[in-house]
Amino acid sequence: MQRAASCTKRARHKLIGAALVVILAVMVYGIISRGWYMEEINGLFIIAALIAAVIGRLKAEDVCTNMIEGAKGVIAAAIVCGLSRGIMVILDEGSIYS
């Protein structure tokens, strides 16, 4: 029984890895050919997370909990990036910096 579960788990991990490779290939194509930027790339990563959750047979509650925990880890960096972009817009629009 454990051997069958291990094989199934191994197959799911390989399938998740293959899905990640496909998502990364789509991302490279989109960046090079379509001019994708942050919004599109972020969307792809969310899609990749959802695909991995479905293939990995995770519960919706576990997926949400993991996404929230992941967001907690990057919130400080996101705030710094947002503030620095705001400062750059103010400096540019005020003709202080060009």
C-alpha positions as CSV (number, residue, x, y, z in Angstrom):
1,M,0.0,0.0,0.0
2,Q,2.8,2.5,0.9
3,R,4.7,1.7,-2.2
4,A,1.7,2.5,-4.4
5,A,1.1,5.7,-2.5
6,S,4.8,6.6,-2.9
7,C,4.6,6.0,-6.7
8,T,1.5,8.1,-7.0
9,K,3.1,10.9,-4.9
10,R,6.3,10.7,-7.1
11,A,4.2,10.8,-10.3
12,R,2.3,13.9,-9.0
13,H,5.6,15.6,-8.2
14,K,6.8,14.9,-11.7
15,L,3.6,16.3,-13.1
16,I,3.8,19.4,-11.0
17,G,7.4,19.9,-12.2
18,A,6.4,19.5,-15.8
19,A,3.6,22.0,-15.3
20,L,6.1,24.5,-13.9
21,V,8.4,24.0,-16.9
22,V,5.4,24.7,-19.2
23,I,4.4,27.8,-17.2
24,L,8.0,29.1,-17.4
25,A,8.1,28.5,-21.1
26,V,4.9,30.4,-21.6
27,M,6.3,33.2,-19.4
28,V,9.5,33.5,-21.5
29,Y,7.4,33.5,-24.7
30,G,5.1,36.2,-23.3
31,I,8.0,38.4,-22.2
32,I,9.9,38.1,-25.4
33,S,7.1,38.1,-28.0
34,R,4.2,39.8,-26.3
35,G,5.9,42.3,-24.1
36,W,4.5,41.0,-20.9
37,Y,5.4,42.7,-17.7
38,M,4.5,42.3,-14.0
39,E,0.7,41.9,-14.2
40,E,0.9,39.0,-16.7
41,I,3.9,37.3,-14.9
42,N,2.1,37.6,-11.6
43,G,-1.0,36.0,-13.2
44,L,1.1,33.1,-14.5
45,F,2.5,32.4,-11.0
46,I,-0.9,32.4,-9.5
47,I,-2.1,30.0,-12.2
48,A,1.0,27.8,-11.5
49,A,0.2,27.7,-7.8
50,L,-3.4,26.7,-8.5
51,I,-2.3,24.0,-11.0
52,A,0.1,22.6,-8.5
53,A,-2.6,22.6,-5.8
54,V,-5.0,20.7,-8.0
55,I,-2.4,18.2,-9.1
56,G,-1.1,17.8,-5.5
57,R,-4.7,17.3,-4.3
58,L,-4.5,20.1,-1.7
59,K,-7.5,21.3,0.1
60,A,-8.8,24.8,-0.7
61,E,-8.2,25.8,2.9
62,D,-4.5,24.6,2.8
63,V,-4.0,26.5,-0.5
64,C,-5.4,29.7,1.0
65,T,-3.3,29.4,4.2
66,N,-0.1,28.7,2.2
67,M,-0.8,31.7,-0.1
68,I,-1.4,34.0,2.9
69,E,1.8,32.8,4.6
70,G,3.8,33.4,1.4
71,A,2.3,36.9,1.1
72,K,3.4,37.7,4.7
73,G,7.0,37.0,3.7
74,V,7.1,39.5,0.9
75,I,4.8,42.3,2.1
76,A,7.6,44.4,3.5
77,A,9.5,44.3,0.1
78,A,6.2,45.1,-1.7
79,I,5.7,48.2,0.5
80,V,9.2,49.4,-0.1
81,C,8.9,48.9,-3.9
82,G,5.5,50.7,-3.9
83,L,6.9,53.6,-1.9
84,S,10.0,54.0,-4.0
85,R,7.9,54.0,-7.2
86,G,5.7,56.7,-5.7
87,I,8.7,58.8,-4.9
88,M,10.0,58.4,-8.5
89,V,6.6,59.5,-9.9
90,I,6.6,62.6,-7.7
91,L,10.1,63.5,-8.6
92,D,9.4,62.9,-12.3
93,E,6.1,64.8,-12.4
94,G,7.6,67.7,-10.4
95,S,10.5,68.0,-12.9
96,I,12.8,67.4,-9.9
97,Y,14.5,64.4,-11.5
98,S,14.4,63.2,-15.1
